[in-house]
Amino acid sequence: MSNILKGKIISFYEKDRILLIEINEEKSFFFLSRSLASQVFKYKTLNNVNITFEYSEATKEYKNQLATRIISITEISNDEGIFYSVDSIKNQTVELINSFDYKMFIDFEFTMPAFNEKSKFEYELLQVGIVISDPNDKVVDEYSSYIKTKKKVSDRTKRFLNISNEELAESVSQKEFYNLLQNYFRIYTPTVFVWGSSDIKALNKFYDKNHFKQIKFDSIDLAKLIRGYYSLQEDLGLFVALQIFNGIQATQAHHALTDASATKEVFDSFKKILNNDTKLNVREIRNHMKDELKELKTE
């Protein structure tokens, strides 16, 4: 069960991620997730801040009272105007999703430390998967390969990713991969799409460790974009999103090209849903999936 309320923020307790809100002349505490808190507390110095929000039945104790959980924010405003509006964000997302020309969906798999590794471990890029689509979302290029690493690949990594020594022997060098990436950007100048923040961070680390000049490009974290559009508390897992948006039930294969292709599938379906103005309660579907998983674990 969830409900929508509107009230005036009386006090901001930033350290505790708590708001004291006055609603119909009654003051109550509400608590927020870190992501929602980051949206709200930037306005703590303003006067007469009003907030419209959705809350759940979850509560916790704060200052000997019950604080209720805020699960999404619809609007933040005061007498000077509206500072945050979920409707505005949704309109901007629709405009953004239709603005891309060529797109690169990219995913990496990384090395893992051996089980008995005691020294500080630094992961390396081990596998890359790339899918390129044109302005009409048609796939125009795909690429997948293993990348040679400076350190020996652990047996743990090989088992986890289900790769053989023969496959590793066919790996491209780090310089070859860098040159290939440069060539893709020279041909297509795509916007890069990833699922989560780890792939871009790992690519930047790859440049630094190899003293390669950083390739400049625009990137979109599709998981974050979807989370913001549907006002979710956390990112969806890639294959959870694939099931919600595409109806495809699959387990993550830990294969870079498979994951890059799955990211494109989710992008295409998300774009279609936005352009058709299809109503989809992603949070409700996700919660239902969690409940089903709990039932399976207890059987």
Secondary structure, DSSP 8 states (H G I E B T S, - for coil): --EEEEEEEEEEETTTTEEEEEETTEEEEEE--HHHHHHHGGGTTSSS-EEEEEEEEEEEEETTEEEEEEEEEEEEEETTEEEEEHHHHHHHHHHHHT--SSEEEEEEEE----TT--S-----EEEEEEEEE-TT--EEEEEEEEB--SS---HHHHHHHT--HHHHHT-B-HHHHHHHHHHHHHHH--EEEESSSHHHHHHHHHHHHHT-------EEEHHHHHHHHTT-SS---HHHHHHHHH---------HHHHHHHHHHHHHHHHHHHHTT----HHHHHHHHHHHHHHHHH-
